[in-house]
């Protein structure tokens, strides 16, 4: 019996490298400045509002020189127009100047606009108008292998410019925040939120005072796995922020690897109507 239990736990043993700072972070909820260039894949998603106003609406991650991964609920409207989105790359403070134009906006076909995040499939891709050049401040994050398991207790990190507590915005100078969060078991998450709200494509991470919050949506949850940073989740939703028994809920990246690679591993010339028909099926 013990050998069987050990076999079940093997994917959770030895594969992860918990990374700690040596201090007790209070995280995004409460605020902790991220060092410049520490998370070079972090992007800010700007959305065009009425008139000539732009708002930093969500986060996202650079997963390829020309592709950004974010949350589907960050993309409003039935037929989103790429012109209404800009991507800020390589900056710790929000700045629209120098942001990159978006050529294509792709929500996952199973995301239900009327149900929003409780319906699942809260994931979207943005194709940039042109590839970005890597630097000390700009790099793309690796995606996990399909077999990867985010095991309970594994220490990961989430970043963003969202609220520092429920309905409490990040104060000036609006520096990018970081927090280390533990992965929580699916059973714990379902027990707290209820089975009907937690889908197979969701995972939970966080603890009291260590959480993502409103405005961090679409941002990356990353883990250091075998010496490489991989993105395991996309900030999706939660019950307020930093509560002791309600961790943040993330879209599970491994659930959508085939869909992501259907677009990302092709050249821009291949992402026309025919490609959409294949990837949306």
Backbone as CSV, one residue per row, in Angstrom:
resi,resn,N_x,N_y,N_z,CA_x,CA_y,CA_z,C_x,C_y,C_z
1,UNK,0.832,-1.213,0.000,0.000,0.000,0.000,0.866,1.263,0.000
2,UNK,1.946,1.254,0.814,2.817,2.416,0.874,3.516,2.650,-0.465
3,UNK,3.892,1.556,-1.151,4.527,1.707,-2.457,3.585,2.346,-3.463
4,UNK,2.313,2.009,-3.398,1.322,2.593,-4.294,1.155,4.086,-4.032
5,UNK,1.132,4.457,-2.748,1.021,5.876,-2.405,2.245,6.641,-2.893
6,UNK,3.410,6.015,-2.749,4.629,6.663,-3.216,4.597,6.849,-4.718
7,UNK,4.100,5.864,-5.437,3.983,5.964,-6.893,3.080,7.130,-7.281
8,UNK,1.981,7.302,-6.555,1.064,8.397,-6.855,1.700,9.756,-6.605
9,UNK,2.610,9.809,-5.623,3.202,11.087,-5.248,4.461,11.423,-6.039
10,UNK,4.986,10.474,-6.786,6.242,10.704,-7.495,6.251,11.965,-8.351
11,UNK,5.172,12.275,-9.120,5.218,13.499,-9.923,5.378,14.752,-9.080
12,UNK,5.062,14.671,-7.776,5.144,15.839,-6.904,6.442,15.887,-6.121
13,UNK,7.317,14.895,-6.300,8.553,14.852,-5.542,9.751,15.122,-6.429
14,UNK,10.567,16.072,-6.000,11.845,16.282,-6.658,11.785,17.102,-7.925
15,UNK,10.617,17.380,-8.451,10.539,18.112,-9.707,10.533,19.603,-9.541
16,UNK,10.105,20.071,-8.368,9.971,21.510,-8.169,11.100,22.037,-7.301
17,UNK,11.421,23.309,-7.501,12.434,23.962,-6.684,11.787,25.178,-6.039
18,UNK,11.284,25.054,-4.792,10.674,26.198,-4.134,11.683,27.340,-4.032
19,UNK,11.257,28.537,-4.376,12.141,29.692,-4.333,11.607,30.663,-3.294
20,UNK,12.406,30.992,-2.304,11.985,31.916,-1.265,12.987,33.043,-1.174
21,UNK,12.522,34.160,-0.658,13.374,35.344,-0.576,14.063,35.467,0.765
22,UNK,13.666,34.622,1.737,14.223,34.748,3.069,13.462,35.725,3.928
23,UNK,12.426,36.352,3.392,11.598,37.272,4.159,10.155,36.859,4.025
24,UNK,9.330,37.356,4.928,7.910,37.039,4.899,7.196,38.066,4.028
25,UNK,6.987,37.717,2.783,6.343,38.652,1.863,4.873,38.827,2.198
26,UNK,4.391,40.041,2.094,2.953,40.264,2.208,2.320,40.298,0.836
27,UNK,3.154,40.336,-0.197,2.677,40.088,-1.541,1.909,41.206,-2.197
28,UNK,1.160,40.862,-3.283,0.367,41.821,-4.026,-0.673,42.435,-3.106
29,UNK,-1.272,41.605,-2.257,-2.179,42.119,-1.238,-1.326,42.660,-0.106
30,UNK,-1.062,43.974,-0.141,-0.185,44.591,0.848,1.028,45.222,0.204
31,UNK,1.457,44.677,-0.948,2.477,45.341,-1.743,3.901,44.897,-1.508
32,UNK,4.566,44.463,-2.548,6.002,44.169,-2.506,6.558,44.424,-3.899
33,UNK,7.451,45.406,-4.003,7.993,45.777,-5.310,8.843,44.663,-5.906
34,UNK,8.607,44.385,-7.174,9.411,43.395,-7.893,10.651,44.083,-8.461
35,UNK,11.845,43.513,-8.279,13.052,44.089,-8.870,12.941,44.174,-10.389
36,UNK,13.500,45.219,-10.941,13.459,45.414,-12.398,14.082,44.224,-13.116
37,UNK,13.369,43.672,-14.098,13.874,42.582,-14.907,13.723,41.211,-14.297
38,UNK,13.168,41.110,-13.075,13.037,39.794,-12.447,12.001,38.937,-13.160
39,UNK,10.948,39.586,-13.676,9.870,38.872,-14.376,9.749,39.466,-15.779
40,UNK,10.696,39.179,-16.667,10.770,39.881,-17.960,9.662,39.519,-18.941
41,UNK,8.838,38.518,-18.595,7.713,38.142,-19.459,6.420,38.855,-19.070
42,UNK,6.432,39.546,-17.922,5.220,40.236,-17.465,4.865,41.379,-18.417
43,UNK,3.616,41.421,-18.831,3.140,42.523,-19.676,1.902,43.148,-19.043
44,UNK,1.636,44.375,-19.446,0.415,45.062,-19.047,-0.490,45.205,-20.260
45,UNK,-1.763,44.927,-20.078,-2.725,45.021,-21.172,-3.521,46.309,-21.038
46,UNK,-3.310,47.215,-21.988,-4.018,48.492,-22.015,-5.234,48.383,-22.937
47,UNK,-6.338,48.978,-22.503,-7.586,48.923,-23.265,-8.056,50.339,-23.568
48,UNK,-8.469,50.556,-24.811,-8.966,51.866,-25.239,-10.389,52.075,-24.763
49,UNK,-10.598,53.195,-24.107,-11.931,53.542,-23.611,-12.563,54.624,-24.481
50,UNK,-13.660,55.192,-24.015,-14.356,56.251,-24.762,-13.429,57.455,-24.942
51,UNK,-13.491,58.037,-26.107,-12.632,59.172,-26.407,-11.227,58.699,-26.709
52,UNK,-10.246,59.370,-26.105,-8.855,59.020,-26.350,-8.200,58.468,-25.086
53,UNK,-8.987,57.871,-24.197,-8.470,57.370,-22.935,-8.092,55.898,-23.024
54,UNK,-6.962,55.581,-22.405,-6.489,54.198,-22.309,-6.348,53.841,-20.840
55,UNK,-6.653,52.598,-20.484,-6.582,52.130,-19.105,-5.786,50.838,-19.034
56,UNK,-4.894,50.751,-18.034,-4.217,49.478,-17.779,-5.244,48.555,-17.148
57,UNK,-5.713,47.601,-17.916,-6.887,46.810,-17.559,-6.546,45.462,-16.936
58,UNK,-5.501,44.818,-17.405,-5.157,43.463,-16.981,-3.657,43.237,-17.137
59,UNK,-3.230,42.060,-16.726,-1.869,41.635,-16.975,-1.832,40.576,-18.062
60,UNK,-0.664,40.049,-18.302,-0.486,38.999,-19.289,0.959,38.548,-19.265
61,UNK,1.294,37.603,-20.121,2.665,37.104,-20.163,3.107,36.904,-21.607
62,UNK,4.356,37.226,-21.845,4.962,36.997,-23.156,5.402,35.537,-23.203
63,UNK,4.807,34.757,-24.115,5.147,33.331,-24.214,5.887,33.006,-25.509
64,UNK,6.134,34.044,-26.313,6.754,33.895,-27.638,7.087,35.309,-28.084
65,UNK,8.047,35.521,-28.970,8.355,36.900,-29.396,7.154,37.679,-29.927
66,UNK,6.101,36.983,-30.367,4.967,37.690,-30.958,3.620,37.302,-30.340
67,UNK,3.639,36.604,-29.193,2.374,36.162,-28.610,2.323,36.415,-27.107
68,UNK,1.157,36.856,-26.660,0.885,37.120,-25.243,-0.267,36.236,-24.782
69,UNK,-0.113,35.652,-23.607,-1.159,34.851,-22.978,-1.823,35.684,-21.894
70,UNK,-3.169,35.702,-21.869,-3.902,36.469,-20.870,-5.220,35.753,-20.578
71,UNK,-6.107,36.408,-19.844,-7.400,35.818,-19.499,-8.470,36.258,-20.498
72,UNK,-9.392,35.357,-20.801,-10.464,35.689,-21.743,-11.359,36.797,-21.198
73,UNK,-11.550,36.846,-19.869,-12.449,37.877,-19.327,-11.838,39.274,-19.384
74,UNK,-10.541,39.347,-19.742,-9.910,40.651,-19.960,-10.272,41.236,-21.320
75,UNK,-10.858,40.398,-22.184,-11.212,40.816,-23.545,-12.728,40.986,-23.606
76,UNK,-13.177,42.225,-23.566,-14.614,42.487,-23.554,-15.160,42.600,-24.971
77,UNK,-16.481,42.415,-25.093,-17.143,42.552,-26.382,-17.205,41.252,-27.152
78,UNK,-18.248,41.119,-27.952,-18.436,39.906,-28.725,-17.394,39.769,-29.818
79,UNK,-17.077,40.869,-30.482,-16.082,40.875,-31.555,-15.017,41.922,-31.245
80,UNK,-14.046,41.591,-30.375,-13.028,42.566,-29.979,-12.181,43.035,-31.154
81,UNK,-11.877,44.328,-31.148,-11.088,44.948,-32.211,-9.641,45.100,-31.740
82,UNK,-8.675,44.542,-32.447,-7.271,44.620,-32.015,-6.790,46.040,-31.756
83,UNK,-7.320,47.022,-32.516,-6.907,48.413,-32.350,-7.131,48.905,-30.920
84,UNK,-8.105,48.317,-30.226,-8.460,48.777,-28.881,-7.573,48.201,-27.790
85,UNK,-6.511,47.497,-28.167,-5.614,46.895,-27.185,-4.166,47.257,-27.488
86,UNK,-3.417,47.532,-26.446,-1.977,47.755,-26.555,-1.294,46.954,-25.452
87,UNK,-0.082,46.518,-25.697,0.647,45.692,-24.740,1.915,46.405,-24.295
88,UNK,2.034,46.609,-22.998,3.224,47.204,-22.386,4.197,46.101,-22.026
89,UNK,5.437,46.199,-22.480,6.421,45.140,-22.283,7.700,45.717,-21.692
90,UNK,8.279,45.004,-20.731,9.585,45.364,-20.200,9.611,46.549,-19.260
91,UNK,8.496,46.861,-18.612,8.435,48.007,-17.697,7.831,47.602,-16.361
92,UNK,8.399,48.150,-15.281,7.874,47.874,-13.942,6.760,48.841,-13.560
93,UNK,6.703,50.006,-14.230,5.626,50.966,-13.990,4.744,51.071,-15.240
94,UNK,3.443,51.270,-15.047,2.527,51.385,-16.197,2.890,52.575,-17.071
95,UNK,3.005,52.341,-18.363,3.312,53.408,-19.303,2.799,53.015,-20.677
96,UNK,1.881,53.811,-21.220,1.316,53.517,-22.533,2.316,53.819,-23.642
97,UNK,3.117,54.890,-23.460,4.111,55.244,-24.468,5.099,54.094,-24.673
98,UNK,5.319,53.748,-25.913,6.216,52.657,-26.220,5.561,51.287,-26.185
99,UNK,4.253,51.256,-25.927,3.554,49.973,-25.915,3.424,49.429,-27.339
100,UNK,3.122,48.146,-27.442,3.114,47.444,-28.723,1.677,47.258,-29.214
101,UNK,1.465,47.460,-30.501,0.137,47.270,-31.086,-0.208,45.785,-31.186
102,UNK,-1.487,45.501,-31.135,-1.984,44.130,-31.217,-2.578,43.892,-32.603
103,UNK,-2.200,42.784,-33.232,-2.685,42.462,-34.576,-3.896,41.535,-34.543
104,UNK,-4.006,40.714,-33.492,-5.064,39.718,-33.448,-5.423,39.418,-31.997
105,UNK,-6.719,39.287,-31.729,-7.224,38.955,-30.392,-8.003,37.651,-30.502
106,UNK,-7.604,36.647,-29.708,-8.214,35.322,-29.824,-8.656,34.836,-28.444
107,UNK,-9.945,34.821,-28.203,-10.470,34.202,-26.985,-10.672,32.717,-27.222
108,UNK,-10.533,31.912,-26.172,-10.775,30.484,-26.353,-12.232,30.268,-26.745
109,UNK,-12.493,29.397,-27.722,-13.865,29.223,-28.216,-14.840,28.695,-27.167
110,UNK,-14.347,28.054,-26.098,-15.243,27.519,-25.079,-15.528,28.519,-23.960
111,UNK,-14.907,29.692,-24.043,-15.207,30.719,-23.034,-16.586,31.306,-23.309
112,UNK,-17.434,31.304,-22.309,-18.806,31.789,-22.442,-18.888,33.211,-21.897
113,UNK,-19.131,34.188,-22.771,-19.157,35.592,-22.362,-20.240,35.856,-21.326
114,UNK,-21.385,35.203,-21.454,-22.477,35.436,-20.507,-22.195,34.806,-19.143
115,UNK,-21.533,33.637,-19.128,-21.193,32.993,-17.863,-19.947,33.577,-17.230
116,UNK,-19.079,34.151,-18.043,-17.803,34.698,-17.619,-16.951,33.619,-16.943
117,UNK,-16.145,33.995,-15.941,-15.132,33.075,-15.420,-15.683,31.785,-14.809
118,UNK,-16.869,31.765,-14.187,-17.344,30.486,-13.637,-17.536,29.403,-14.688
119,UNK,-17.650,29.777,-15.949,-17.838,28.797,-17.008,-16.554,28.130,-17.458
120,UNK,-15.402,28.625,-16.997,-14.116,28.048,-17.386,-13.592,28.575,-18.708
121,UNK,-12.517,27.990,-19.186,-11.853,28.383,-20.444,-11.485,29.870,-20.442
122,UNK,-11.083,30.377,-19.274,-10.746,31.792,-19.141,-9.309,32.034,-19.605
123,UNK,-9.123,31.959,-20.909,-7.793,32.102,-21.493,-7.913,32.735,-22.870
124,UNK,-6.943,33.565,-23.215,-6.951,34.253,-24.512,-5.524,34.484,-24.974
125,UNK,-5.382,34.692,-26.275,-4.085,34.977,-26.888,-4.141,36.308,-27.622
126,UNK,-3.048,37.041,-27.563,-2.900,38.274,-28.325,-1.682,38.127,-29.228
127,UNK,-1.892,38.325,-30.518,-0.762,38.323,-31.444,-0.295,39.754,-31.613
128,UNK,0.970,40.006,-31.343,1.510,41.350,-31.474,1.714,41.699,-32.948
129,UNK,1.700,42.992,-33.236,1.847,43.443,-34.617,3.218,43.090,-35.176
130,UNK,4.211,42.986,-34.299,5.567,42.620,-34.733,6.267,41.913,-33.587
131,UNK,7.207,41.022,-33.889,7.944,40.338,-32.818,8.746,41.337,-31.993
132,UNK,8.914,41.043,-30.715,9.727,41.883,-29.849,11.134,41.307,-29.770
133,UNK,12.088,42.161,-29.448,13.481,41.756,-29.337,13.815,41.455,-27.881
134,UNK,14.402,40.302,-27.595,14.730,39.983,-26.207,15.833,40.886,-25.658
135,UNK,15.792,41.118,-24.348,16.798,41.938,-23.668,16.815,41.532,-22.204
136,UNK,17.541,42.276,-21.383,17.546,41.993,-19.950,16.176,42.209,-19.323
137,UNK,15.341,43.034,-19.951,14.026,43.355,-19.414,12.892,42.665,-20.152
138,UNK,13.196,42.037,-21.274,12.161,41.411,-22.101,12.575,39.983,-22.472
139,UNK,11.817,39.010,-21.981,12.023,37.607,-22.334,10.670,36.909,-22.283
140,UNK,10.581,35.745,-22.917,9.329,35.008,-22.858,9.462,33.847,-21.879
141,UNK,8.358,33.530,-21.228,8.354,32.468,-20.233,8.056,31.129,-20.900
142,UNK,8.616,30.061,-20.366,8.363,28.727,-20.897,7.003,28.211,-20.427
143,UNK,6.377,27.399,-21.249,5.144,26.733,-20.870,5.487,25.344,-20.329
144,UNK,4.649,24.802,-19.452,4.967,23.500,-18.855,4.752,22.354,-19.832
145,UNK,5.389,21.222,-19.597,5.061,20.032,-20.392,3.649,19.581,-20.045
146,UNK,3.029,18.855,-20.944,1.645,18.415,-20.736,1.509,17.547,-19.490
147,UNK,2.575,16.873,-19.102,2.528,15.970,-17.952,2.769,16.669,-16.617
148,UNK,3.040,17.974,-16.664,3.387,18.687,-15.433,2.221,18.715,-14.455
149,UNK,2.540,18.502,-13.172,1.547,18.578,-12.107,1.969,19.654,-11.111
150,UNK,1.092,20.644,-10.881,1.340,21.652,-9.857,0.877,21.063,-8.529
151,UNK,1.813,20.573,-7.749,1.475,19.801,-6.553,1.217,20.700,-5.351
152,UNK,0.302,20.309,-4.475,0.000,21.099,-3.272,1.255,21.381,-2.454
153,UNK,1.395,22.619,-2.029,2.548,23.034,-1.243,3.677,23.602,-2.070
154,UNK,3.665,23.371,-3.365,4.698,23.919,-4.241,4.649,25.445,-4.192
155,UNK,5.809,26.079,-4.050,5.880,27.532,-3.958,6.054,28.148,-5.343
156,UNK,5.130,29.023,-5.697,5.169,29.687,-7.003,4.990,31.186,-6.800
157,UNK,5.014,31.936,-7.877,4.946,33.400,-7.783,3.885,33.941,-8.740
158,UNK,3.215,35.007,-8.299,2.270,35.713,-9.150,2.608,37.203,-9.093
159,UNK,2.427,37.882,-10.210,2.832,39.282,-10.342,1.725,40.102,-10.995
160,UNK,1.741,41.422,-10.730,0.754,42.279,-11.373,0.693,43.670,-10.777
161,UNK,-0.152,44.494,-11.383,-0.368,45.877,-10.938,-1.756,46.051,-10.312
162,UNK,-2.360,44.965,-9.860,-3.721,45.024,-9.348,-3.826,45.620,-7.958
163,UNK,-5.028,45.546,-7.394,-5.305,46.102,-6.068,-4.434,45.436,-5.012
164,UNK,-4.106,46.200,-3.952,-3.308,45.666,-2.853,-4.194,45.076,-1.763
165,UNK,-5.492,45.248,-1.900,-6.504,44.599,-1.084,-7.829,44.801,-1.788
166,UNK,-8.871,44.162,-1.339,-10.161,44.283,-2.020,-10.570,45.746,-2.118
167,UNK,-10.706,46.238,-3.362,-11.122,47.622,-3.663,-10.128,48.667,-3.186
168,UNK,-8.880,48.275,-2.953,-7.822,49.222,-2.570,-6.763,49.220,-3.669
169,UNK,-6.739,50.265,-4.517,-5.812,50.251,-5.657,-4.358,50.399,-5.240
170,UNK,-3.476,49.917,-6.099,-2.043,50.069,-5.905,-1.692,51.558,-5.945
171,UNK,-0.983,52.072,-4.931,-0.653,53.506,-4.912,0.516,53.837,-5.845
172,UNK,0.696,55.107,-6.093,1.846,55.579,-6.878,3.122,55.162,-6.179
173,UNK,4.177,54.865,-6.944,4.355,55.014,-8.397,3.889,53.805,-9.211
174,UNK,2.966,53.005,-8.678,2.362,51.870,-9.406,3.409,50.849,-9.852
175,UNK,4.309,50.501,-8.953,5.380,49.564,-9.288,4.837,48.139,-9.314
176,UNK,5.324,47.347,-10.261,4.918,45.958,-10.379,5.116,45.225,-9.049
177,UNK,4.092,44.477,-8.636,4.133,43.742,-7.381,4.364,42.252,-7.609
178,UNK,4.952,41.596,-6.614,5.196,40.161,-6.666,4.806,39.539,-5.333
179,UNK,4.399,38.281,-5.377,4.124,37.551,-4.148,4.341,36.061,-4.380
180,UNK,4.917,35.405,-3.377,5.086,33.959,-3.414,3.823,33.320,-2.836
181,UNK,3.263,32.353,-3.556,2.017,31.710,-3.130,2.154,30.191,-3.199
182,UNK,1.560,29.476,-2.249,1.596,28.014,-2.311,0.459,27.465,-3.182
183,UNK,0.747,26.426,-3.938,-0.298,25.716,-4.668,-1.184,24.997,-3.646
184,UNK,-2.498,25.085,-3.821,-3.434,24.397,-2.943,-4.026,23.197,-3.671
185,UNK,-4.412,22.198,-2.905,-4.947,20.983,-3.520,-6.300,21.252,-4.169
186,UNK,-6.624,20.476,-5.192,-7.927,20.599,-5.845,-9.052,20.325,-4.844
187,UNK,-8.815,19.358,-3.947,-9.835,18.998,-2.965,-10.134,20.168,-2.033
188,UNK,-9.084,20.852,-1.558,-9.274,22.009,-0.685,-10.031,23.112,-1.414
189,UNK,-9.643,23.352,-2.653,-10.272,24.409,-3.437,-11.756,24.123,-3.667
190,UNK,-12.070,22.880,-4.025,-13.470,22.501,-4.240,-14.275,22.571,-2.949
191,UNK,-13.653,22.201,-1.839,-14.332,22.246,-0.549,-14.693,23.683,-0.172
192,UNK,-13.792,24.618,-0.466,-14.025,26.009,-0.088,-15.000,26.720,-1.034
193,UNK,-14.824,26.508,-2.329,-15.638,27.225,-3.310,-16.875,26.447,-3.757
194,UNK,-16.827,25.129,-3.607,-17.925,24.304,-4.100,-17.559,23.670,-5.427
195,UNK,-17.943,22.422,-5.592,-17.586,21.673,-6.799,-18.068,22.329,-8.080
196,UNK,-19.230,22.982,-8.040,-19.791,23.539,-9.279,-19.008,24.745,-9.791
197,UNK,-18.198,25.352,-8.927,-17.441,26.537,-9.347,-16.020,26.216,-9.782
198,UNK,-15.478,25.104,-9.323,-14.097,24.746,-9.653,-14.105,23.666,-10.731
199,UNK,-13.633,24.036,-11.916,-13.595,23.118,-13.058,-12.240,22.410,-13.136
200,UNK,-12.173,21.410,-14.008,-10.921,20.676,-14.195,-9.807,21.557,-14.750
201,UNK,-10.178,22.646,-15.425,-9.172,23.517,-16.027,-8.754,24.663,-15.099
202,UNK,-9.030,24.518,-13.802,-8.682,25.546,-12.821,-7.760,24.962,-11.767
203,UNK,-6.900,25.811,-11.198,-6.089,25.426,-10.052,-6.069,26.593,-9.071
204,UNK,-5.789,26.301,-7.805,-5.813,27.320,-6.762,-4.425,27.514,-6.166
205,UNK,-4.127,28.754,-5.800,-2.862,29.076,-5.148,-3.072,30.295,-4.265
206,UNK,-2.394,30.304,-3.119,-2.471,31.453,-2.233,-2.724,31.048,-0.798
207,UNK,-2.520,31.993,0.102,-2.777,31.795,1.515,-3.169,33.146,2.106
208,UNK,-3.445,33.180,3.377,-3.888,34.432,3.996,-2.841,35.529,3.804
209,UNK,-3.263,36.630,3.186,-2.357,37.747,2.948,-1.396,37.565,1.796
210,UNK,-1.497,36.474,1.074,-0.623,36.196,-0.070,-1.502,35.771,-1.231
211,UNK,-1.762,36.698,-2.157,-2.772,36.431,-3.180,-2.659,37.450,-4.298
212,UNK,-3.264,37.119,-5.433,-3.496,38.104,-6.485,-4.806,38.813,-6.168
213,UNK,-5.113,39.858,-6.922,-6.317,40.633,-6.601,-6.887,41.239,-7.885
214,UNK,-7.956,42.024,-7.744,-8.567,42.653,-8.908,-7.542,43.508,-9.648
215,UNK,-7.515,43.372,-10.958,-6.555,44.101,-11.772,-5.341,43.270,-12.149
216,UNK,-5.133,42.162,-11.434,-4.046,41.248,-11.775,-4.473,40.215,-12.812
217,UNK,-5.761,40.208,-13.149,-6.306,39.215,-14.081,-5.462,39.095,-15.343
218,UNK,-5.321,37.861,-15.812,-4.551,37.615,-17.028,-3.067,37.442,-16.796
219,UNK,-2.604,37.815,-15.607,-1.185,37.729,-15.307,-0.727,36.301,-15.053
220,UNK,0.590,36.092,-15.021,1.134,34.737,-14.907,1.336,34.262,-13.474
221,UNK,1.032,32.986,-13.257,1.452,32.253,-12.066,2.588,31.353,-12.526
222,UNK,3.798,31.580,-12.017,4.972,30.857,-12.504,5.635,30.077,-11.377
223,UNK,6.244,28.948,-11.733,6.960,28.097,-10.788,8.345,27.803,-11.338
224,UNK,9.313,27.713,-10.450,10.661,27.322,-10.857,10.727,25.803,-10.806
225,UNK,10.757,25.186,-11.965,10.685,23.729,-12.094,11.933,23.220,-12.787
226,UNK,12.729,22.456,-12.049,13.982,21.908,-12.579,14.888,23.003,-13.145
227,UNK,14.901,24.135,-12.465,15.779,25.234,-12.848,15.244,26.154,-13.918
228,UNK,14.013,25.941,-14.372,13.410,26.767,-15.418,12.081,27.336,-14.922
229,UNK,11.863,28.614,-15.177,10.579,29.212,-14.846,9.544,28.799,-15.880
230,UNK,8.441,28.241,-15.412,7.356,27.847,-16.304,6.056,28.482,-15.817
231,UNK,5.189,28.817,-16.742,3.897,29.383,-16.373,2.870,28.275,-16.214
232,UNK,2.343,28.140,-15.011,1.379,27.077,-14.735,-0.049,27.582,-14.656
233,UNK,-0.231,28.903,-14.470,-1.584,29.432,-14.332,-1.725,30.833,-14.885
234,UNK,-2.979,31.211,-15.131,-3.348,32.566,-15.559,-4.342,33.097,-14.530
235,UNK,-4.072,34.274,-13.970,-4.956,34.842,-12.949,-6.371,34.946,-13.494
236,UNK,-7.331,34.347,-12.783,-8.703,34.302,-13.276,-9.712,34.943,-12.317
237,UNK,-9.901,34.372,-11.109,-10.915,34.918,-10.206,-10.650,34.466,-8.773
238,UNK,-11.522,34.882,-7.858,-11.376,34.495,-6.457,-12.407,35.199,-5.601
239,UNK,-12.462,34.822,-4.337,-13.358,35.437,-3.350,-12.588,36.532,-2.634
240,UNK,-12.846,37.800,-3.028,-12.076,38.933,-2.517,-10.581,38.647,-2.709
241,UNK,-9.723,39.067,-1.757,-8.285,38.907,-1.943,-7.605,38.601,-0.616
242,UNK,-6.780,37.567,-0.609,-5.970,37.271,0.559,-6.713,36.694,1.744
243,UNK,-7.928,36.177,1.550,-8.671,35.580,2.650,-8.046,34.237,3.044
244,UNK,-8.139,33.847,4.316,-7.434,32.643,4.771,-7.891,31.347,4.114
245,UNK,-9.166,31.234,3.768,-9.684,29.965,3.245,-10.152,30.038,1.796
246,UNK,-9.829,31.134,1.105,-10.245,31.279,-0.287,-9.051,31.707,-1.143
247,UNK,-8.244,30.748,-1.581,-7.086,31.083,-2.426,-7.527,31.590,-3.790
248,UNK,-6.610,32.220,-4.495,-6.901,32.674,-5.848,-7.106,31.504,-6.784
249,UNK,-7.959,31.704,-7.784,-8.257,30.659,-8.762,-7.634,31.058,-10.105
250,UNK,-6.935,30.116,-10.714,-6.180,30.351,-11.938,-6.610,29.379,-13.028
251,UNK,-6.544,29.826,-14.259,-6.715,28.911,-15.383,-5.475,28.020,-15.467
252,UNK,-5.692,26.724,-15.557,-4.596,25.751,-15.594,-4.013,25.710,-17.009
253,UNK,-2.782,26.134,-17.172,-2.171,26.257,-18.497,-2.092,24.915,-19.215
254,UNK,-1.793,23.831,-18.494,-1.670,22.533,-19.160,-2.967,22.088,-19.825
255,UNK,-4.099,22.638,-19.391,-5.383,22.289,-19.999,-5.530,22.862,-21.402
256,UNK,-4.685,23.844,-21.746,-4.860,24.553,-23.017,-3.594,24.568,-23.874
257,UNK,-2.662,23.677,-23.596,-1.421,23.663,-24.370,-1.658,23.399,-25.852
258,UNK,-2.518,22.453,-26.186,-2.775,22.141,-27.605,-3.344,23.343,-28.327
259,UNK,-4.266,24.038,-27.684,-4.885,25.226,-28.297,-3.858,26.337,-28.471
260,UNK,-3.040,26.559,-27.446,-2.011,27.601,-27.520,-1.029,27.298,-28.648
261,UNK,-0.524,26.065,-28.678,0.478,25.713,-29.691,-0.103,25.686,-31.097
262,UNK,-1.388,25.506,-31.212,-2.018,25.548,-32.534,-1.778,26.895,-33.204
263,UNK,-1.736,27.954,-32.398,-1.471,29.295,-32.929,0.001,29.673,-32.842
264,UNK,0.584,29.444,-31.678,1.897,30.001,-31.382,3.011,29.349,-32.183
265,UNK,2.890,28.096,-32.549,3.952,27.435,-33.304,3.828,27.623,-34.810
266,UNK,3.016,28.555,-35.231,2.887,28.846,-36.657,3.400,30.244,-36.943
267,UNK,3.672,30.523,-38.197,4.118,31.853,-38.580,2.906,32.767,-38.700
268,UNK,3.100,34.097,-38.631,1.974,35.018,-38.762,1.157,34.802,-40.034
269,UNK,1.816,34.347,-41.105,1.083,34.165,-42.363,0.061,33.034,-42.261
270,UNK,0.277,32.116,-41.284,-0.592,30.950,-41.173,-1.798,31.164,-40.271
271,UNK,-1.926,32.357,-39.680,-2.995,32.578,-38.707,-4.176,33.321,-39.331
272,UNK,-4.588,32.905,-40.473,-5.763,33.487,-41.136,-7.015,32.705,-40.831
273,UNK,-8.035,32.815,-41.676,-9.317,32.172,-41.423,-9.214,30.659,-41.373
274,UNK,-8.421,30.066,-42.268,-8.285,28.617,-42.272,-7.660,28.117,-40.969
275,UNK,-6.665,28.846,-40.475,-6.023,28.460,-39.231,-7.004,28.589,-38.071
276,UNK,-7.780,29.652,-38.064,-8.782,29.834,-37.011,-9.761,28.679,-36.992
277,UNK,-10.172,28.223,-38.148,-11.138,27.129,-38.223,-10.568,25.863,-37.578
278,UNK,-9.276,25.624,-37.791,-8.633,24.436,-37.215,-8.492,24.581,-35.703
279,UNK,-7.981,25.723,-35.233,-7.688,25.917,-33.806,-8.961,26.102,-32.982
280,UNK,-10.021,26.584,-33.574,-11.263,26.824,-32.844,-12.130,25.568,-32.744
281,UNK,-11.771,24.548,-33.493,-12.600,23.338,-33.496,-12.386,22.490,-32.248
